[in-house]
Amino acid sequence: MKKFYTIITVAIFSFLAVASLEDDVPSIDSSTEPDFTVSAPSLFTDYSDNEISADDKYKGKILQVSGTIRDIGNDIMDDAYVSLAGDGYYGNVQCFFSDKSVVANLKKGQQITVVGYCDGLMMNVLMKNCILK
């Protein structure tokens, strides 16, 4: 029964993550300066503590986020993502990349830094158009 709930949770998360993706976010390159530099656990904690305050601070801004890779994969729309550990079990910062070749060379447990647009909280904190720093 626990596996069933886990599968349902992942399916709902995937649907919500895809629904939040928009194509109107400008691309980011290596010369892009972030508005904020934050660790994945700190970013997730800010959203867990007060989503409204965190949205005011981060949503729509360019963030440089550092953390440990918890998961790597494709969502249901075949968009590549890397999830950075945000808390002990469920909470992550999910970073979407347009260049799958970058994601293909990463490994779980690896420490990375990404730059991308923060899109707020939908079970995870979502980051769009990410690049590796």
Residue pairs with C-beta under 8 A, 6 or more apart in sequence:
12 123
13 122
13 123
13 124
14 75
14 76
15 76
16 122
16 123
17 75
17 81
17 94
17 122
17 123
17 124
17 126
18 75
18 76
18 77
18 79
19 122
20 119
20 120
20 122
20 126
21 77
21 79
21 96
21 119
21 128
22 119
22 128
25 117
25 119
25 128
25 129
26 129
27 98
27 129
28 62
28 115
28 116
28 117
28 129
28 130
28 131
29 131
30 131
30 133
32 62
32 115
32 131
33 62
34 61
34 62
34 63
34 64
34 115
35 61
35 62
35 63
36 57
36 58
36 61
36 62
36 63
36 64
37 63
37 64
37 65
37 66
38 46
38 58
38 63
38 64
38 65
38 66
39 65
39 66
39 67
40 65
40 66
40 67
40 68
40 84
40 85
40 86
40 92
40 93
41 67
41 85
41 86
41 87
43 54
43 58
43 63
43 65
43 86
43 93
43 118
43 125
44 86
44 87
44 91
44 92
44 93
44 124
44 125
45 86
45 87
46 53
46 54
46 57
46 58
47 54
47 120
47 121
47 125
48 87
48 91
51 120
51 121
54 120
54 121
55 120
55 121
58 118
58 120
59 118
59 119
59 120
60 117
60 118
60 119
61 117
61 118
62 115
62 116
62 117
62 118
63 115
63 116
63 117
63 118
63 127
64 113
64 114
64 115
64 133
65 84
65 93
65 95
65 113
65 114
65 115
65 116
65 127
66 84
66 111
66 112
66 113
66 114
67 84
67 85
67 86
67 93
67 111
67 112
68 84
68 85
68 109
68 110
68 111
69 82
69 83
69 84
69 85
69 106
69 107
69 108
69 109
69 110
69 111
69 112
70 83
70 84
70 85
70 92
70 108
71 81
71 82
71 83
71 92
71 108
72 81
72 82
72 83
72 103
72 106
72 107
72 108
73 80
73 81
74 80
74 81
75 81
75 96
79 96
79 97
79 98
80 96
80 97
80 98
80 99
80 100
80 103
80 104
81 94
81 95
81 96
81 97
81 103
82 94
82 95
82 97
82 103
82 106
82 112
82 114
82 130
83 92
83 93
83 94
83 95
83 124
84 92
84 93
84 94
84 95
84 112
84 114
85 92
86 92
86 93
86 124
86 125
90 123
91 124
91 125
92 124
92 125
93 124
93 125
93 127
94 124
94 125
94 126
94 127
95 114
95 116
95 127
95 130
96 116
96 126
96 127
96 128
96 129
96 130
97 103
97 130
97 131
98 129
99 131
102 131
102 132
106 112
112 132
113 132
113 133
114 127
114 130
114 131
114 132
114 133
115 130
115 131
115 133
116 127
116 128
116 129
116 130
116 131
117 127
117 128
117 129
118 125
118 126
118 127
119 126
119 127
119 128
120 126
